[in-house]
Amino acid sequence: MANKRRSYRDSINGVRGRLTVKRKDPGFEYRIVNDDVGRIDLLKERGYEIVTQETPIGDNRVGTPTKEGSPVQINVGQGKKAYLMRIKKEWYDEDQAAKQAEIDTVEKTIQGGEGGDYGSIKVVTK
C-alpha cells in the first residue's frame, strides 16, 4: 500500500502557527484575546463576540477537545487562556478609520498644520 501524503504538514523545524485561525467568515475580523480581568467584557461592549462555532486555531493538537457550541479558546502559557473573538468587518473598518483620523490630526499638528505651537526649523548652510 502506497503512502498517501496529507494535505497539510507541520514544519519539520518546529515552527507552528499556534495562533492561526482557520475557516474564517469573510464578513468578520478576528482576534485572539487574553482572558485578563475585564478585557473580554470591554471588547464585548465595543461590538466583539466570542466565537462559539467550530473554528480551528493553530496546529492539530491532541488533548484540547471542546464541546460543540462552547467558546473557542487556547492556552497561551503561564496558566492563561485566550478566547477567539470577532467583530463585523463593517464595524472594524469604522473603528480603524476613526483611529487613523486621530493619527492624521496629530501628525498634521506636529508638521506645522493648524493649531501647531511648534514653530519652524530653518537650516542655514554656509
C-alpha positions in Angstrom: 0.0 0.0 0.0 1.5 3.4 -1.0 1.8 6.2 1.5 -0.7 8.9 0.9 0.6 12.5 1.6 -1.5 14.5 3.9 -2.9 17.8 2.6 -1.2 19.8 5.3 2.0 19.1 7.1 3.6 20.8 10.1 7.0 22.3 9.6 9.9 20.0 10.4 11.9 22.7 12.2 9.2 23.0 14.9 7.8 26.4 13.8 4.0 26.2 14.0 1.2 28.6 13.6 -0.3 28.2 17.1 -2.5 31.3 16.7 -3.6 30.9 13.1 -7.4 31.0 12.7 -8.8 28.7 10.0 -12.1 28.8 8.2 -12.8 32.5 9.0 -16.1 34.1 7.9 -15.0 36.9 5.5 -17.7 39.2 7.0 -15.8 39.4 10.3 -12.4 40.4 11.7 -11.0 38.0 14.2 -8.6 38.4 17.2 -7.4 36.3 20.0 -7.9 38.0 23.3 -6.2 37.1 26.6 -8.7 36.4 29.4 -7.4 39.3 31.6 -9.7 40.9 34.1 -12.3 43.0 32.2 -10.7 42.6 28.8 -13.4 40.3 27.3 -16.2 42.4 28.7 -14.6 45.6 27.3 -14.4 44.1 23.8 -18.0 42.9 24.1 -19.1 46.4 24.8 -17.3 47.5 21.7 -19.1 45.0 19.5 -17.0 41.9 19.6 -18.4 38.5 20.3 -16.8 35.3 21.5 -16.7 32.7 18.7 -18.5 29.5 19.6 -18.5 27.8 16.2 -16.2 25.1 15.1 -13.3 27.4 14.1 -9.9 25.7 14.4 -7.0 27.7 15.9 -3.4 26.7 15.2 -2.0 23.3 14.5 -3.6 20.0 15.2 -3.2 19.0 18.8 -4.2 16.1 20.9 -5.7 16.9 24.3 -7.6 20.1 23.5 -11.1 18.9 23.0 -14.0 21.3 23.2 -17.7 20.7 23.3 -19.7 21.8 20.3 -21.1 25.4 20.9 -18.5 26.2 23.6 -16.2 29.2 23.2 -13.1 28.7 21.1 -10.2 29.1 23.5 -6.4 28.4 23.5 -3.9 28.1 26.3 -1.3 30.9 25.9 1.1 29.8 28.6 1.7 30.5 32.3 -1.8 29.2 33.1 -3.6 31.8 30.9 -6.3 31.3 28.4 -7.3 33.3 25.5 -10.6 33.4 23.5 -11.2 33.8 19.8 -13.4 36.9 19.3 -14.8 38.6 16.2 -16.4 41.8 15.1 -18.4 42.6 12.0 -16.0 43.8 9.2 -18.0 46.9 8.7 -17.6 48.0 12.4 -13.9 47.0 12.4 -13.3 49.2 9.4 -15.2 52.1 11.0 -13.0 51.8 14.2 -9.8 51.7 12.1 -10.9 54.8 10.2 -11.5 56.7 13.4 -8.1 55.7 14.8 -6.5 56.8 11.6 -8.3 60.2 11.7 -6.9 60.8 15.2 -3.4 59.9 14.0 -3.7 62.2 10.9 -4.8 65.1 13.2 -1.8 64.6 15.5 0.6 64.3 12.5 -0.8 67.4 10.9 -0.3 69.4 14.1 3.3 68.1 14.5 4.1 69.0 10.9 3.0 72.6 11.5 -0.5 72.4 10.3 -3.4 74.0 12.0 -3.0 74.7 15.8 0.7 73.8 16.0 2.8 75.6 18.6 6.0 74.1 17.5 7.4 76.8 15.3 9.6 76.0 12.4 13.0 74.8 11.6 15.3 76.6 9.2 18.5 75.0 8.1 21.2 77.6 7.2 24.2 76.4 5.2 27.4 78.5 4.9 
